[in-house]
Amino acid sequence: MSKSPPRRPRILVVTPEITYLPEGMGNLAQRMCAKAGGLADVSASLVKALYDQGADVHVALPNYRRMFHLDVASVFDNEFQKVSRALPEQRIHLAEDRVFYHRSSVYGAENHLISLAFQREVINHTIPQVRPDLIHCNDWMTGLIPSVARRHGIPCLFTVHNIHSEHLTLAHIEDRGIDAADFWQQLYYRRAPKSYEESRGNNPVDLLTSGIFAADHVNTVSPTFLEEIVRGSHGFIPDAIRNELRAKVHSGCATGILNAPDPVFDPATDPYLTHHFGPDDHAQGKRRNKLELQERLGLYGDPDVPLFFWPSRLDPVQKGCQLLAEILHGLVTQHRLQIAIIASGSYQGHFHNIVNQHRFHDRVAVREFDEGLSHLGYAASDFIFMPSSFEPCGLPQMIAPKYGSLTLAHDTGGLHDTVEPLDLAAGTGNGIRFNHFNAGGLRWAVDEAVRFHWLPAEDKARHLSRIMTESAQRFNHETTAAAYIKRYEEMLQSTVTA
């Protein structure tokens, strides 16, 4: 009698946001889009890679009916109800609660209610129904689930995308339908708990730190950011998070896995571009896109002038926009260059004031973020600014080199892992890094960029062609998904041999 093939491990991915799901996972898979940041893209790419490889992958996410553009009256009682109940042949498990149904964004004023309602459904219904061999949780909104997984002996990977947490008491958690008494000893509290009864009403649970504490393995979204947390480089990170991540690192249970840009960021196929190009014809393609952007922004038309692009939100706490503001006047008056700021944020008014005061309107443009205009910014620019004071991962510095635009980056976190200094003699590197987070460091990087820009055309084209080709091969969802799948395999193997 022939033996039946071994059962494939069943993976449950628990995420509060996602951009799409593969066809075949359910009748409404392509309508499941709820995005607030990079977590949505990573979740989508990972699930697709698992599914394409034939893995027994399941996904739990909130039922954001409004964001999923569902006509509830006509759909819910028929097709959608089958999906939400997650029949055995279905792989999409939608948490049901009115707190999700009419939302237009993933996060908001009711974050703690959303989190508890989501986790209640996953804990009470999805996990018992799916019976996974491994659970992959993401960020604080899933922070209770690793404790449940540990209580039931299920390996759990916990991914930290953002250093943000919420604190809720056991009483509050239980009032939302989660029996925390079953796993209270696996949670992380504001102070050491003496007993369940003593802590229930007045010793808040730290959700993000609980996820780190209880998970079998933890990953951040870049290796260097994990190292920085452990060695205490960033004072804003709470001691509880730092200490628990340090413990995971020292026990060999923490790694860094880089995110990757959405596949739509490809200059050969980008739907927002009129003029497409690739590594072999980038020079002409970028000239055409530059002229289009200059016209749309009111900058003087010149395809040869070095164009610098600011793609990230204008947040002086993290993104370093104040460094550019400090040197902006000197850059424009001392260099022949243009700057396009296509970003929203609290610091935008400062740039408007500088431009208006010095009448820089034909050399510096400041616009609210617009998706299409931002894509054109990558295609038109020669360089982008990423002078972040800290960066858990970052995506613009991975997008830009695909479009032949080099990054000027402060040497921190995910920027260190993805931006390698140009070495023209060796033919290596993809950007310009500066070590000290100050205006002088950024000014040095700009001077280096201008020097590169005015290289002989053939030399510059050769370097950019190499950088575009290497970036497409390196910064993609397949590479990211492969790193997660490898981690799954190692965790499952450890379980088998334990």
C-alpha positions in Angstrom: 0.0 0.0 0.0 1.4 3.4 -1.1 1.9 6.0 1.6 0.0 9.3 1.2 2.2 12.4 0.9 2.8 14.3 4.1 0.4 17.1 5.0 1.7 20.5 4.1 2.2 22.8 7.1 -0.8 25.2 7.5 0.2 28.8 7.9 -2.1 31.5 9.3 -1.1 35.1 8.5 -2.9 37.5 10.8 -2.7 41.1 9.6 -4.8 44.3 10.1 -4.1 45.4 6.5 -3.5 44.0 3.0 -3.5 45.2 -0.6 -4.7 42.1 -2.4 -5.0 38.4 -2.2 -4.2 35.8 -4.9 -6.9 34.6 -7.2 -8.1 31.2 -6.1 -8.1 32.0 -2.4 -11.7 33.1 -2.5 -14.3 34.6 -4.8 -13.7 38.1 -3.5 -9.9 37.9 -3.0 -9.1 40.7 -5.4 -11.5 43.1 -3.5 -9.6 42.7 -0.2 -7.7 46.0 -0.1 -7.2 47.9 3.1 -3.9 49.8 3.3 -2.2 52.2 5.7 1.4 51.5 5.0 4.1 49.0 4.0 2.5 46.2 6.2 -0.3 45.9 3.6 2.2 45.3 0.7 4.3 42.9 2.6 1.3 40.9 3.8 0.0 40.7 0.2 3.3 39.6 -1.3 4.0 37.0 1.4 0.5 35.4 1.0 0.9 35.4 -2.8 4.3 33.8 -2.7 3.1 31.1 -0.2 0.0 30.5 -2.3 2.0 30.3 -5.6 4.3 27.7 -4.0 1.3 25.6 -3.1 1.4 26.3 0.6 -1.6 25.7 2.8 -1.9 29.4 3.6 -4.8 31.1 5.4 -5.3 34.8 6.1 -7.2 36.5 8.9 -8.1 40.2 8.5 -10.9 42.5 9.6 -14.0 42.7 7.5 -13.7 46.2 6.2 -16.8 46.2 4.1 -16.7 49.8 3.1 -13.0 49.7 2.0 -13.7 46.4 0.2 -16.4 48.2 -1.8 -19.0 45.6 -1.1 -22.7 46.2 -1.7 -23.7 44.5 1.6 -27.4 44.4 0.8 -26.8 42.3 -2.4 -23.6 40.5 -1.6 -23.4 39.7 2.1 -26.3 37.2 2.2 -24.9 35.2 -0.7 -21.3 35.0 -1.8 -19.7 37.2 0.9 -21.3 35.2 3.8 -19.6 32.1 2.5 -16.2 33.8 2.6 -16.7 35.4 6.0 -17.7 32.1 7.5 -14.5 30.6 6.1 -15.8 27.2 5.0 -13.2 24.5 4.8 -12.3 25.2 1.2 -11.9 29.0 1.9 -8.6 30.5 3.0 -9.8 34.0 3.8 -11.1 34.5 7.4 -12.8 37.8 7.9 -13.4 39.0 11.5 -16.9 40.3 11.9 -17.8 43.3 14.0 -19.6 46.6 13.3 -16.5 48.5 14.4 -14.9 47.4 11.0 -17.9 47.6 8.6 -18.1 51.3 7.8 -14.5 52.4 8.2 -12.8 54.3 5.4 -9.3 53.8 6.9 -7.5 51.1 8.8 -6.5 53.2 11.8 -8.3 55.9 13.7 -9.8 57.0 17.0 -11.2 53.5 17.8 -7.9 51.7 17.4 -8.2 49.8 20.6 -11.7 48.6 19.8 -10.6 47.6 16.3 -7.7 45.6 17.7 -9.7 43.8 20.4 -12.6 43.0 18.1 -10.2 41.6 15.5 -8.2 39.5 18.0 -11.4 38.3 19.6 -12.5 36.8 16.3 -9.1 35.3 15.5 -8.7 33.8 19.0 -12.3 32.5 19.4 -13.0 31.4 15.9 -10.2 31.4 13.3 -7.5 29.6 15.2 -9.8 26.7 16.3 -11.2 26.5 12.8 -8.0 26.6 10.9 -5.8 24.7 13.4 -2.6 26.2 12.0 0.9 24.7 12.3 2.3 28.3 12.5 0.9 31.7 13.0 2.4 34.9 11.6 1.3 38.1 13.5 2.0 41.7 12.6 2.3 44.8 14.9 0.5 45.7 18.1 -3.0 45.1 16.7 -2.2 41.4 16.9 -0.2 41.5 20.1 -2.3 39.2 22.1 -2.3 36.3 19.7 1.3 35.1 20.2 0.4 34.5 23.9 -2.6 32.4 22.8 -0.3 30.5 20.3 2.2 29.8 23.1 -0.5 28.6 25.4 -1.6 26.1 22.7 1.9 25.1 21.6 1.7 26.7 18.1 4.9 28.4 16.8 4.4 32.1 16.2 6.4 34.7 14.2 5.8 38.3 15.2 6.8 41.1 12.8 7.4 44.6 14.2 6.7 47.1 11.4 6.3 50.2 13.6 7.4 51.0 17.1 3.9 51.8 18.4 1.9 50.1 21.1 -1.3 50.4 23.1 -1.9 49.6 26.8 -5.1 47.9 28.0 -6.1 46.2 31.2 -7.1 42.6 31.4 -10.5 43.8 32.5 -10.8 45.9 29.3 -9.6 43.0 27.2 -12.1 40.5 28.7 -15.0 43.0 28.5 -14.5 42.7 24.7 -15.0 39.0 24.7 -11.4 37.7 25.0 -10.8 35.2 27.9 -7.4 36.6 28.9 -7.5 34.5 32.1 -6.5 31.6 29.9 -3.2 33.1 28.8 -2.6 36.0 31.2 0.8 34.7 32.3 2.2 35.0 28.7 1.5 38.7 28.5 3.8 41.7 29.2 2.5 44.2 31.8 3.5 47.7 32.8 4.8 46.2 36.1 5.5 42.7 37.1 2.1 41.0 38.0 1.7 39.4 41.4 -1.4 37.5 40.4 -4.3 37.5 37.8 -6.7 39.0 40.3 -4.3 41.7 41.5 -3.4 42.8 38.0 -6.8 42.5 36.2 -8.0 46.0 36.8 -5.0 48.2 37.3 -1.9 46.8 35.6 -2.1 47.5 31.8 -1.0 45.0 29.2 1.5 46.4 26.7 0.2 44.9 23.4 3.3 45.3 21.2 5.7 44.1 23.9 3.4 41.2 24.6 3.7 40.1 21.0 7.5 40.3 21.2 7.6 38.6 24.6 5.4 35.6 23.7 6.4 35.0 20.1 8.8 32.2 19.2 10.6 34.4 16.8 10.5 38.2 16.1 11.6 40.2 13.1 11.9 43.9 12.4 11.7 45.2 8.9 15.5 45.8 8.5 18.5 44.2 10.1 20.3 47.4 11.1 17.2 48.9 12.8 17.1 45.8 15.0 20.7 46.3 15.9 20.2 49.9 16.7 17.3 49.1 19.0 19.3 46.5 20.9 22.3 48.8 21.4 20.1 51.7 22.5 20.7 54.0 19.6 17.2 55.6 19.7 16.0 57.2 22.9 12.3 57.2 21.8 12.0 53.5 21.9 10.5 52.3 25.3 12.7 50.3 27.5 10.2 47.4 27.6 10.4 47.0 23.8 14.2 47.4 23.7 14.7 44.9 26.5 12.5 42.2 25.1 14.0 42.6 21.6 17.4 42.4 23.2 16.4 39.2 24.9 15.2 37.7 21.7 18.4 38.6 19.9 20.6 37.1 22.6 18.6 33.9 22.4 18.8 33.7 18.6 15.1 34.4 18.1 15.2 37.7 16.3 16.2 38.8 12.8 15.7 41.7 10.3 13.8 41.1 7.0 13.6 44.0 4.6 10.3 45.1 3.1 10.1 45.7 -0.7 8.3 48.2 -2.9 5.0 47.4 -4.7 5.5 45.8 -8.1 3.8 48.8 -9.7 7.0 50.8 -9.2 8.6 49.7 -12.5 9.6 52.5 -15.0 9.0 50.1 -17.9 5.3 49.5 -17.0 4.4 52.2 -14.4 0.7 53.1 -15.2 1.3 56.7 -14.1 4.0 57.4 -16.7 3.5 58.5 -20.2 7.2 57.9 -21.1 8.4 54.4 -20.1 12.0 53.3 -20.0 14.4 50.7 -18.7 18.1 50.2 -18.0 19.0 50.3 -21.7 17.1 53.5 -22.7 16.9 55.4 -19.3 18.7 58.5 -20.5 16.1 59.5 -23.1 13.2 58.3 -20.9 14.3 60.3 -17.9 14.8 63.5 -20.0 11.2 63.2 -21.3 9.8 62.6 -17.8 11.8 65.5 -16.4 10.5 67.9 -19.0 6.9 66.8 -18.2 7.4 67.2 -14.5 9.0 70.6 -14.9 6.0 71.8 -16.9 3.5 70.4 -14.5 5.3 72.0 -11.5 6.1 75.3 -13.1 9.8 74.8 -13.0 11.9 76.1 -15.9 12.3 73.5 -18.6 15.8 72.0 -18.8 16.3 68.2 -19.2 20.0 68.6 -18.2 19.7 70.3 -14.9 20.1 68.0 -11.8 16.6 67.5 -10.3 16.3 66.5 -6.6 13.0 64.9 -5.4 11.6 64.8 -1.9 9.2 61.8 -1.7 8.5 61.2 2.0 6.1 62.9 4.4 7.4 66.2 5.7 7.9 65.1 9.3 10.7 66.8 11.1 10.7 64.2 14.0 11.8 61.4 11.7 12.3 62.4 8.1 14.9 65.2 8.4 13.1 67.8 6.3 14.5 70.5 8.6 18.0 69.7 7.3 16.9 70.5 3.7 15.2 73.7 4.8 18.4 74.9 6.5 20.5 74.5 3.4 17.8 75.2 0.7 18.8 78.8 0.0 22.5 78.0 -0.3 21.8 75.0 -2.6 19.6 77.0 -5.0 21.9 80.1 -5.1 25.2 78.2 -5.3 24.3 75.3 -7.6 22.5 75.0 -10.9 19.8 72.6 -9.7 16.0 72.1 -9.1 14.1 70.6 -6.2 10.7 69.0 -6.4 8.9 68.4 -3.0 5.8 66.3 -3.6 4.8 65.5 0.0 2.4 66.4 2.7 3.1 67.0 6.4 3.6 69.5 9.1 6.7 71.1 7.7 5.4 72.0 4.3 4.6 75.6 5.3 8.3 76.2 6.0 9.3 75.3 2.4 6.5 77.5 1.0 7.8 80.4 3.1 11.4 80.0 1.8 10.2 79.7 -1.8 8.0 82.7 -1.6 10.5 84.9 0.3 13.3 84.2 -2.2 11.1 83.8 -5.3 12.5 80.4 -6.1 9.3 79.3 -7.8 10.9 78.2 -11.1 13.6 76.2 -9.2 11.8 74.8 -6.2 8.3 73.4 -6.3 6.3 72.4 -3.2 3.1 70.3 -3.8 0.8 68.1 -1.7 1.4 64.4 -2.1 -0.3 63.0 -5.2 0.3 59.4 -6.2 0.6 60.0 -9.9 2.8 63.0 -9.5 5.0 61.1 -7.0 5.6 58.3 -9.6 6.5 60.9 -12.1 8.9 62.4 -9.5 10.9 59.1 -9.4 11.0 58.9 -13.2 12.0 62.5 -13.7 14.5 63.0 -10.8 18.2 62.4 -10.7 18.3 62.1 -6.9 16.0 61.7 -4.0 16.3 63.0 -0.4 16.1 60.5 2.5 17.9 62.2 5.4 15.9 60.4 8.1 17.0 60.6 11.7 15.9 57.0 12.1 14.3 54.5 9.6 12.8 51.1 10.5 12.9 50.2 6.8 11.9 52.8 4.2 10.7 52.2 0.7 11.6 55.4 -1.4 15.3 54.5 -1.3 14.4 51.1 -2.9 12.0 52.6 -5.5 14.3 55.4 -6.7 17.2 53.3 -8.0 14.8 51.2 -10.1 14.0 54.5 -11.9 17.6 55.6 -12.2 17.4 58.1 -9.3 20.1 57.9 -6.6 19.3 58.3 -2.9 21.0 60.8 -0.6 20.5 59.1 2.8 21.5 59.5 6.4 23.3 56.3 7.5 20.7 54.7 9.7 18.4 51.7 10.0 16.9 50.4 6.7 18.8 53.1 4.8 22.1 51.5 5.8 20.9 48.2 4.6 19.7 49.4 1.2 21.8 52.4 0.2 25.5 51.5 -0.6 27.9 54.3 -1.3 28.9 54.8 -4.9 32.3 53.5 -5.8 32.8 54.6 -9.4 36.2 52.9 -9.8 34.9 49.5 -8.5 31.5 49.9 -10.3 29.5 49.3 -7.1 27.0 51.2 -4.9 23.7 52.8 -5.6 23.6 56.1 -3.7 25.3 58.6 -1.4 25.3 58.1 2.4 26.3 60.7 5.1 27.1 59.8 8.7 26.1 62.7 10.8 22.5 63.8 11.1 22.9 67.5 10.5 22.6 70.1 7.7 26.3 69.8 6.9 26.1 66.1 6.2 23.2 66.6 3.8 25.0 69.5 2.1 28.0 67.3 1.5 25.8 64.6 0.0 24.2 67.1 -2.4 27.7 68.3 -3.5 28.7 64.7 -4.2 25.5 64.1 -6.1 26.1 67.2 -8.3 29.6 66.0 -9.0 28.2 62.6 -10.1 25.6 64.3 -12.3 28.1 66.2 -14.4 30.2 63.1 -15.2 30.6 62.4 -18.9 27.3 61.2 -20.2 28.5 57.7 -21.2 30.1 57.1 -17.8 27.0 58.2 -15.9 24.7 56.1 -18.1 26.8 53.0 -17.5 26.6 53.4 -13.8 22.8 54.1 -13.8 22.1 51.1 -16.1 23.9 48.9 -13.6 22.1 50.4 -10.6 18.6 50.0 -12.2 19.3 46.4 -13.2 20.6 45.4 -9.7 17.8 47.2 -7.9 15.1 45.4 -9.9 16.7 42.1 -9.0 17.2 42.9 -5.3 14.3 45.0 -4.2 11.2 42.9 -4.9 8.5 41.0 -3.1 9.8 37.6 -4.2 13.1 38.3 -2.3 11.2 39.4 0.8 8.7 36.5 0.7 11.6 34.1 0.3 13.2 35.4 3.5 9.9 34.9 5.5 9.4 31.4 4.0 12.9 30.4 5.1 12.1 31.6 8.6 8.8 29.6 8.6 10.7 26.5 7.6 13.3 26.9 10.3 10.6 27.5 12.9 8.6 24.4 11.8 11.8 22.3 11.7 12.6 23.3 15.2 9.2 22.3 16.3 9.6 18.8 14.7 13.0 18.2 16.2 12.1 19.6 19.6 
